[in-house]
Amino acid sequence: MKIKIKHLKDLPDEVQRFLDHAGNYRIYAFYGPMGAGKTTIIKAICTQLGATDVVSSPTFTLVNEYSTEQGESLYHIDFYRINNLSEAFDFGIEEYLSSGSYCFIEWPELAEAILPDHTVRVKITVGEKDERIIEFSLPDLIL
């Protein structure tokens, strides 16, 4: 599926469309160059899911946890500053991925080998006039 976001004001509706299409999947890996909008899109997703905390980039903390209005946890994980896979294990990546909570992962390339089969891979590119193009396909697994 491909979603084009031409204006920031369209983001909430397009993110809801994305979530509706993704259904019950809980782990999302976001690919795209620096400045493509990974964090902005994850912020919008967390807002749509009812996050009550301020959503920000976890580049330095590696993992941010947000609570929803329903008391659920949302995990925002950033591998940008990870040098090797053992560092991901050191901060407990397996616990996050097996928690059953939403996990939104930026810069997942280093962790590809440990991402579950049911990970939704999301590619973000910058199109004409700064539009953002979100492309994703759902895993073959049915949850």
N, C-alpha and C positions, 0 to 999 in steps of 0.2 A: 504494500500500500504506500502511496505517496501523498503527503500533505504539504501544501505550499502556504506559507504564512507571509503575506505581503505587507502587513502592518502589525505593529505590536498590539494594537487594540483588538485584533482578531485572535490573539494567542489563547485566551480562555476558551473560546468556542472550539478552536482547532485542537487544543489539548484534550478537551472533553471528548471530541470525536476520536482521537487517538486512544484514550482510555476505554471508550466504549468498544472499539474494535479489538483492543488487546484482551478484553475479558478478564479472566482470572489469573493471568500471568503476573508474577510479582517481582521478577528480577529483570532489570533492563540495563543493557550495556550501551553507552552513548559514544559514538565515534564521530570525529570531526576535527578540523584544524582549530588551532587557538583562535578565539574570537568568533567561532561559528554560532555560538549561542547555547551550548550545552547546559551551562548553569542557569541561564534565563529560562530555558524550556523546563528544566527540572524544577525550578522555583514555581513555575506555572502549574506543573503537574501536582506538586505538593499542595499548592493552594486549592486546586480542584478537589484534592482528596481530603481537604479540611484541616490542613496543618495550622496549628495555633501558634507555632514558634516562628521567629524570623528565619527565613531560609537563606543561607549564604554558602559561598564556596568553601568546601572543606580542604582546600589545597594544603594548608599548613597543619590542620588537625587530622587529616586523612579520612575521618568519618564524622559526620554530623548526624545526630539523632533528633528527629522532630516528632512531636506528639500531635495527634489529630483530635478533633472535637469528640471523637468516640473513644479516645484513650489508646488508640493504636500507635505503634511506632513506625516511622518511615526512616530509612537509612540512606544517606547521601554519601557516597564513597568516592574518593578521588585518588587515583593511582599515579598522578602526575609526578609526585616526588618520591615514588617508590623506585628503588634501584634494582631490586631483584624480588623474586617470588617469596623468598623466605621472610622478607619484611612484611608481606601481606599476611603470612601465617602468624607472625609475631603479634600483629594487632588483632588477630582473631577473625580473619575474613570468613572462615568456615562457619563460625557461629552466626554471622550476619546472613550468609547465603542460605543457611538451613533454618532460619528463624520463622519462616512463613510470612514475614513482614515484607513490605515493599522495599526493594534495594535498587537505588539508582546509581550507576557506576560511570564515572567519567574516566577517560583514558584507560580503558580496560585491556588494551593490547597486551600488557605484561601478564595479566591474569587469565588470558584466554584458556590456558590448559586446565584451570580449576573452575571455570564457569560451568554451572549445571547445564544439562541439555535443554532445559526449559527456559533458558535465557532469551529474552527478546533483544535482538541486536538492532540498534537504531543508528542510522547514518544521517548526519546533519551536514548539509552543504549550503553555501551562500550562492544565491542565484542573482538574477538581474535586479538592479535597484535595491540591493540589500535584502531581498526576500530570502526566507529560510525555507529550505526544502528538507522535509523529514521523510526518510524512506525506511520502512521496516517490514519485515515479514515475521509471522508468528512461527515458533518452532512446530515441528510435526507432531509433537506430543500434545495430547489433550489433557488438560488439568481438570 
